[in-house]
Structures are given as structure tokens and as C-alpha cells.
Amino acid sequence: MIEKALKGNRSYWIWIALLVSVIGIGLSVYNQQRWFGLTVTGMGRDISWGLYIAQFTFLVGVAASAVMVVLPYYLHNQKEFAKTVIIGEFMAVSATMMSMLFIMADMGRPDRILNIILYPNPRSIVFWDVLALSGYLIINLISGWAMLGAEKKGVAPSAWLKPLVYLSIPWAFSIHTVTAFLYAGMPGRHLWLTAVLAPRFLASAFAAGTALLILVSLVLKRSTGFDTGKEAREKLAILATYAGLANIFLLGMEFFTTFYSNVPAHKESLQYLYFGLEGKYQFVSLMWFSLISGVVSIAVLLFPALRRSTKWLIAACSFLVLSIWIDKGVGLIIGGFIPSPLEEIVEYNPTSTEILIALGIWGIGILLLTVLLKVTVAVKMETDS
Amino acid sequence: MMNEQRREFIKKTALGVLVGLGAASGLVPAFSLEKTVLPVWDEQPVPGKIRWGMLIDTRKCKEDCKQCMVACHHEHNVPDFRNKKEEIKWIWKNQYQQVFPTASQQFPGKETQERSYLALCNHCADSPCTRVCPTGATFKRWDGIVAMDYHRCIGCRFCMASCPYGSRSFNWQDPRTAIHDPVTTYPTREQGVVEKCNFCSDRLVKGQQPACIEACPEQALTFGDLNDPRSDIRLLLESNETMQRKPELGTKPSVFYII
């Protein structure tokens, strides 16, 4: 089937060339990072995780959100999602791939990555996250590819596929729960030390990931003419809306517990992010932009008339994704390090090297998604005609 | 004929399994068939029998004195980048509210506030850093020391995120360019790994006191076995009011302070 990715029109190849050059730049800059060390990034002693880990966290969420189509389609027989489900699975594959690459990019000694398997520490959440992520990647790739293969041959999918797809449902929840546990289990990082971190991760993932899926399906419709259906998009928009509401509700819980209890250690990070601390407020305007654009886009999606209009849908979904990307990527990860264990407020700015490497990884993920979707669309168009 | 082939097959399979096991025992340390006994100790070390600890009498610590820091950083080839972002430190001084941010701050005495306080790895009895390390590159030794294997560390910096005391430093670049007066008795580190105070396990094995203890001209530091009720450190702990850093986190630090 893969040969179908080798046949495309002019704009397809321009798009591929663009992605390949972004990847090329990313790789050459990464080579510098390998040579000189992580000193080329904006990270340091106090803010020891930055853009890479932020992207990792956001993308695990995007990967998990495939469950928002898999679950209604396979468990509740929602036929509208028939054409969307495979796009969700392949988006999960590429998002998982990117999140794993972001971990690689963040490592001081990526040449020793096998140590995680050679000397496993089951008490470390990283160990479980590696298992969860690689398992999820394989499950989604196999089930998506095999379904498509069956469709191409015009036969019913193999019997072993059903249990695999069912397995992917709890697995999707597990990848993001385990990812939240990476943060939520650490004493002394009070922004993360909260029981609602995993639920918030899931809610924000289901909102942003589903909104992204709507956008991808619209891009596919415009670029290839393959339409997953207006009805599917509208249902997805409703799911994204409720997930987004849950996310904002959980953020509200965080605000209440933190500020009403008035415990200094719990308050400081949130105070710094949204109101500034000791005259320092690097992220305040960004966090408010995130919160307001999140609330407004959910409000837009709540009106049936607005979400049925493609223009409004695109705008609302884009801002919802952006809002959660800021909230989860910038706010939650960087904010967790401020103030430092020695009560210092340090600012973090990613360097251009860091940004180019991040773009390169996004390029790899989008290239993978493009190829997978190209094959999908070719097969679907063939069987339809 | 058939039986002979089958016998041959079984023989070869058994041989293959044996070879496989042999190879696996060499490759995967957890499966190794033979346990190595380190000849350094006469007897097997008993986990938990000894728990090394330190008591810092901050009243004796002189404000401008840096001898413990200098001795430690020299002894262990700790690089000095003269750059706060990439600073590597094993033992250092900070203000009261930085070292004890959760202690009472409301009406501090002038003297308490003006002094600075030593900070180093607490070698916690319940260390969060060893819990989160994905490879066991940082681990708890039988004598309570939280140790590092610089050759196993993958540089994920999970331990740095989980340490509530800021005691861990990462080699953001090649440290060898910033070691101004290297010693040959302790290894230098490579780019991309984490490091921190090792409670001078390299000196303890030779029967010496930690470098900071020895360097202190005021005898402000006491080192000893917290599990031995007759040790100096235990006697001092029992006869003085002492503090630990952020005890509410349940990490059980092995470094104590007299304020």
C-alpha cells in the first residue's frame, strides 16, 4: 500500500519538499546540540526542562485523543465516524512518534537510551511511560494499517483486530495518565503535586486533540477532496467542547484550592504564571491569552449555528489548540520550575537552536502523518469509486 | 529414521537454549547466573546498618569562609563555568529563606537573616531522586549515601526535577574545559550527565573524613553514623535543637542544622 504515497500531484511534492527541508534544518541543528551539549538551549540549572518536554507532554495528549473517535465508533457503533477513525489512529501514531523524539532530543546522553531497557527501574514512571508509549504506537499503527489493508482488498477485517482496537481504548487513557504521573509524583514541585493533574491532562488532551483532528480533516477535504463528513466534524466539535469545559473546570478547582487555602508553596507557581511574583511576570500575558482564547473558543463551539459554519469552526478549533498548547506546554512545564527549590525566580527563553530542533521534530511527525493519510485517502478514493 | 531426526532436533534445540542462556546472562545483568562479590569488603555490606549523616553548626560557620566549598570542588573536579545558568555545585551557601523556605520567616532575628547557610545533597533516607531515575544511575548505597553512576546516566534530568533541594547539577557542556586545577584522584564527568555531592564515598573507603569536614577551620561540621547511638553526631543531635531542610516532604534528610 505504501507505494500510494509515491504518487502525488505537484502541490503534494512541494509540501513533502517543504517538510523535508524543515527536517533537514532540524537535524543539522541537532547535530550542533549533540556536539556542544544542551548548553545550546535556553534550559539551565533551575529550569531544567523546557520546550522539548513541553512539546512531549502536549503531543502525548494529541495521541491519546484518538480514543475520542475510536471509542464512539467501535463501542457505540457511531457510524458517522467511519471515515474519521483511521485518521485519528494515524494522528495518534505520528503524535506518539513525535513525543518519543522530543524525549530523545531532551536527553543529555541519547547514545545511552537503551539503559532504560537494560537497567529498568520499575519504581520510575519513565519506565512505564516508555512501555505505554511504544505499545500505543504499535497498536495504532497495526490496527490502522490492517483495517486499511482489509478495506483495500474489499474483505472484512481480520478477527484479531477487534481485541486490538478494544485494547487501544484503555491504553489511550493510560498513556496520558502515566505522563501526568511523571510530574504529579514529585515532592516539592507544588504546581504538579495535585491529584487533578491526570484528569486535567486527559481533559485538555481530548479538547486539543479532537480540535486538531477536526482541522486535519478540513485540510484533507480541501487538499484532496476526501471528506470525512460534516456530521462527524460536528460531533467531534461537541466532544471537544465538553472536554474543553472539563479542562477549564479543573483549572478552576486548582485556583480555588490554591488561593483559598493560601498555602505559600502551593500558591507561588500559579501566582507567578497568572499574576506575577516578586515583580517578575514573564508568562502573565501569555497565560491570560491562553485562558481567554480557550474560554471564547469553547463559547463559540457551544452555539450550534456557529460550529456549523466552517469558518467559525476553524477559528474556534485553532484557538482552542493554541490555548491548550500554551497552558500545557508553556505554563504547566516551565511554571513547575518557578520558583526554584531555593526560592529563586529564573526566566526561560528557548533559543533559536531549540526552536529549530522542535520544528524539525514536528516536521518528521507531519511527514509521517502526510504519508499515512496519503495512502489512506488513495485507498478510500479507490474503493469508493 | 524419523526418530533419529527428532532426537537430533531435540539435541540441537537444547544446545541452542543453553547457548542463549549463556549469552543472556552476560548481556542482561539482572539475569546473570553468577553474582560478583566485590573483594573490597571482608564481609557483605548490610543495607541500612550504617546511615551516614552530617550536622552543620551554623553558629560556628564564618560568613566569608569558603574553605569547605573550595576543598570539595577541588577534590572532585567540579567545573566552574562562572555562569549561573549552567552552574555546577556540590556544596554552596545561600540565605536562610532560600535554604529553609518553609521554616518560620515572620520575625527573623537580624543575625539569623544575615548569615548564610551551607547547602548540599541531603542523602535522604527516602530519596525522591533515586525513585524517579529510569536506569538506576542514581541509587541508594547500603550505607545511606545517594550515589551516582556517571556512566549509566542518560541525562534525562528527572532527578533534578524531583530533588526538592536543588542539589543536583547537569553538565550542559563539556565540564573539562572549566576545571581550572584538576586532580587525578577523582574522575571528571562527561557532557550530558548529572552530578552532585557523594558524601565523599571516595574518601570514606580510604578511612578518611569527607573533604568539607576536614577543611572547616571552625569544626562546624560533624560527620558520622546516624544509626550508631554512641556516635558524635547522634550525641550532638540528642543534646541540641536541630533542623532539617523541608522535613514536611517526607524525604528524611541526613543533613541536620543547628541554627
Interface residues (C-beta under 8 A of the other chain):
Chain A: F36 G37 L38 T39 M43 G44 R45 D46 S48 W49 I103 D106 M107 G108 R109 P110 R112 I113 N115 I116 L118 Y119 P120 N121 R123 S124 I125 V126 F127 V130 L182 G185 M186 P187 G188 R189 A265 G336 F337 S340 P341 L342 E343 E344
Chain B: V28 P29 K84 K85 E86 E87 I88 N94 Q97 Q98 V99 P101 T102 A119 P128 R131 V132 C133 P134 T135 G136 A137 R152 C153 I154 G155 C156 R157 F158 M160 A161 S162 C163 P164 Y165 G166 S169 F170 N171 W172 Q173 D174 E190 Q191 G192 V193 V194 K246 L249 G250 T251
